[in-house]
Amino acid sequence: MKVSSFRYSGKYNLFSQFHLFILKTFVLR
């Protein structure tokens, strides 16, 4: 259960980072 939560958190973090990158690029543009 703990491992699953960690894996989910990692996936969510990656998605959030990707979204932030897109948002930053859009604002920069």
GIZIGI-V154343 format. One record per residue. N is the residue number from 0. RES is the residue in one small letter. D_FIRST is the distance of its C-alpha to the first C-alpha in Angstrom with 2 decimals. Layout:
# GIZIGI-V154343
N;RES;D_FIRST
N;RES;D_FIRST
This chain:
# GIZIGI-V154343
0;m;0.00
1;k;3.80
2;v;5.44
3;s;5.08
4;s;6.24
5;f;8.66
6;r;9.88
7;y;10.53
8;s;12.24
9;g;14.24
10;k;15.36
11;y;16.36
12;n;18.17
13;l;20.02
14;f;21.11
15;s;22.26
16;q;24.19
17;f;25.81
18;h;26.80
19;l;28.24
20;f;30.22
21;i;31.72
22;l;32.60
23;k;34.19
24;t;36.19
25;f;37.37
26;v;38.52
27;l;40.14
28;r;41.98
